[in-house]
Amino acid sequence: MLMENFLLFQRIKCYGYDHLLNSSSRCMFAFPEDYKTLVPKLLMETMAAVGSSFVSRINLATGEVVPETKAFAKGILDILSGDMQKGSKIQTKHLEALIDLHNMSVIFARNIQHLFSESDTGVLMDTLKAVYYPYESFKQRYGHMERAILSSEIAGVDLRGAVTRGVGAQGIELSETVRRMEESIPQVIVLLEAAVERCINFTGGSEADELILALDDTMLQYISTLQDTLKSLRAVCGVDNKDIGLDRKEGAQNSRKTDLISNEEEWSIVQGALQILTVADCLTSRSSVFEASLRATLARLSTTLSLSAFGSSLDNNQLHVANDDGNGEPPLGGRAALDVAAVRLVDVPEKARKLFNLLDQSKDPRFHALPLASQRVAAFAEAVNELVYDVLISKVRQRLSEVSRMPIWSAAEEQSAFRLPTFSAYPQPYVTSVGEYLLTLPQQLEPLAEGISNSDANNDEAQFFATEWMFKVAEGATALYMEQLRGIQYITDGGAQQLSVDIDYLSNVLSALSMPIPPVLATFQTCLGTPRDQLKDLLKSDNGNQLDLPTANLVCKIRRLNLD
């Protein structure tokens, strides 16, 4: 049936053109003065007579390509009007069939343009309007159709294919989900590019403003899906609560959870989280390239549908056409005005003005073709960075969560007749595990940095990327540690010496990573490592000027040293 409809349309166009050609030839001899208007008038009256049935035929033909609409003998207009069972949606095939039919009319219109080349441009314009008239009701609903198609296609993108697994396999689930997210981005861009092509093919760009809105809405829908997936990944990564581990109860729970996860699984989660950065990078770059391509398309439309083609028509609703240049061809302005889009716009000056304003704005380098989507892309990238940071710092949070409440700081020292140290000369496990993690992190960042660096030109960028994240985590770890140190209520001399050793170890790790030692941390180490009875003299000495005074006073307080 579909093929029969297409063949029917082809026969109508071919027969109609042959009939017009014969009629034009006869009129040329019979009415040499009037033939330029008689045949076009005949065509316009014919199209007016069959217009409604033509629209019905087109509508049914679009429904033939999808079994559901074919079974009910319905088409695009029926779906748009709600004259279909609930859940029926416009599909890409519907619109593609409509475009195929429209392309036949475009060919017919070009033949008409050639046949009536000697006719007045205004007459030719009216004739072409009659040819395209059956499609007008569809074009007026183009934005609605495109939104429905894109929304349905985006809803079909599978981002949640990974099956939730138990403890010990989070890394597998994470990497699978991230892979699906990354692969979906080029798929979505292809869908958007296809929509742009459909708009140009069907409306000639006259519905570019509706296309922009549809594309922006679609990107918002897609990014919203990505953000929902990102939220679910926070739970997979164990960082759905950023403040986890900061109080005793949560710290204990998190510690037990960590014990259930092997070190290999832990690093697997870290690697999976780092891969999410490639998702954000891919989305940012691909959406930026698409938006640039969209601006280029708008620029081409601006040339095709230039104001020079309309002249003052936007003010007086009449096409401004220069006189015939004497060679029998329509002048430049007239030829431009016979474009399929211009034929529509000449009768809708308000729509034309709105479209031209958009096209003019697109020439500005600061113009965002997809303004809302651009903001959401940036917000998504920020959310990804936040998640990755939370994953990278989570192990540090876990290890440092109880530092301020460790019993060793206030443990009573054993009395002895001899002056013997009662503290370990080695850093404690909580700080060595943090240090080892920080020292291992550059190795985890290296594969991702190499993935970003696809050429020698990007080597510096990749190096900067790895260094930037290393510094972020190291700075975060230092800040968390200092926060815990400030929370210590009381510390003995032995506890102070032990804590000084712990701080010294972490300071050496930071130095190995080329990180500067924060003055606050250095002050903690100096004041804790100084015997209690010498601390006052230290603060009064020249070396005391190099200390962070509020921190030094805090250490004196927790060591129960009165400075008055």
Sequence and secondary structure as in RCSB ss.txt:
>XXXX:A:sequence
MLMENFLLFQRIKCYGYDHLLNSSSRCMFAFPEDYKTLVPKLLMETMAAVGSSFVSRINLATGEVVPETKAFAKG
ILDILSGDMQKGSKIQTKHLEALIDLHNMSVIFARNIQHLFSESDTGVLMDTLKAVYYPYESFKQRYGHMERAIL
SSEIAGVDLRGAVTRGVGAQGIELSETVRRMEESIPQVIVLLEAAVERCINFTGGSEADELILALDDTMLQYIST
LQDTLKSLRAVCGVDNKDIGLDRKEGAQNSRKTDLISNEEEWSIVQGALQILTVADCLTSRSSVFEASLRATLAR
LSTTLSLSAFGSSLDNNQLHVANDDGNGEPPLGGRAALDVAAVRLVDVPEKARKLFNLLDQSKDPRFHALPLASQ
RVAAFAEAVNELVYDVLISKVRQRLSEVSRMPIWSAAEEQSAFRLPTFSAYPQPYVTSVGEYLLTLPQQLEPLAE
GISNSDANNDEAQFFATEWMFKVAEGATALYMEQLRGIQYITDGGAQQLSVDIDYLSNVLSALSMPIPPVLATFQ
TCLGTPRDQLKDLLKSDNGNQLDLPTANLVCKIRRLNLD
>XXXX:A:secstr
 HHHHHHHHHHHHHHHHHHHHHHHHHHHHH TTTHHHHHHHHHHHHHHHHHHHHHHHHHHHHHTTSHHHHHTT  
HHHHHHT S TT    HHHHHHHHHHHHHHHHHHHHHHHHTTTS HHHHHHHHHHHHGGGHHHHTTHHHHHHHHH
HHHHHT     S    TT HHHHHHHHHHHHHHHHHHHHHHHHHHHHHHHHHHTTTTHHHHHHHHHHHHHHHHHH
HHHHHHHHHHHTT SSTTTTSSHHHHHHHHHHHHTS HHHHHHHHHHHHHHHHHHHHHHHHHHHHHHHHHHHHHH
HHHHT HHHHTTHHHHSS       SSSS  HHHHHHTSHHHHHHTT HHHHHHHHHHHHHTTSTT  SSHHHHH
HHHHHHHHHHHHHHHHHHHHHHHHHTTGGG GGGT      SS    S SS  HHHHHHHHHHHHHHHHHHHHHH
HH  SGGGHHHHHHHHHHHHHHHHHHHHHHHHHHHHT     HHHHHHHHHHHHHHHHHHHHTT    HHHHHHH
HHHHS GGGHHHHHHSGGGGGS HHHHHHHHHHTT    
